[in-house]
Amino acid sequence: MDVEIISAVSQETNEWSVFGIEVPVLASRRNKRDHGVVDARLVRVIGRSIPAQIVLADFREAMRTPVGTGFFCYRAIEAMMQSMKVAPQEKDASAWARLRETLSIDRTAIDAIKQHADLPRHGSPSVILDTDRAKVFVLADEIINRFLEYLIRGEKVLPSGEFPVLTGSTQKPAQQGSG
């Protein structure tokens, strides 16, 4: 059973408090995008792609379960990696490399999320600060957007001109070819 508390009233003052249901850092990112009609190609691609459905379900769970944010975001990325395998018996290492190359993601971006996944993945208690949770969400959101774009484009490598390498720093993606 799930219980979602969206408001409360103080017995002493009879004042209402209404709680937001959004993740602030994600709401801020969404406000920068056009909120027009949902792209029909995206709906079709998600409907046809079990990995995309798993990714989005895990991302939703990351939003619903603050202590599990790192775990669920990393699991979403693992689902993307599994979808990159050419054959089920292929080693994870080559699928990870293909995921990073295809979506233009530096390993540091994935590791920044993984560091908040390992303890919960193994049943150990962990704490994630709001600032760290926000960073995990920003990175995971960008990786998921790239994965969905990859699916929309017919599972083609994303062009580096449009998708600079995403690093573990959430400031600005590093430009390819610099340094």
Secondary structure, DSSP 8 states (H G I E B T S, - for coil): ------EEE-TTT--EEE---S-HHHHHHHHTS--SS--HHHHHHHHH-HHHHHHHHHHHHHHH-GGGHHHHHHHHHHHHHHHT-SSTTS-HHHHHHHHHHHHTB-HHHHHHHHTTTHHHHTT------HHHHHHHHHHHHHHHHHHHHHHHTTS----TTTS-BB-S-SSS-B-TT--
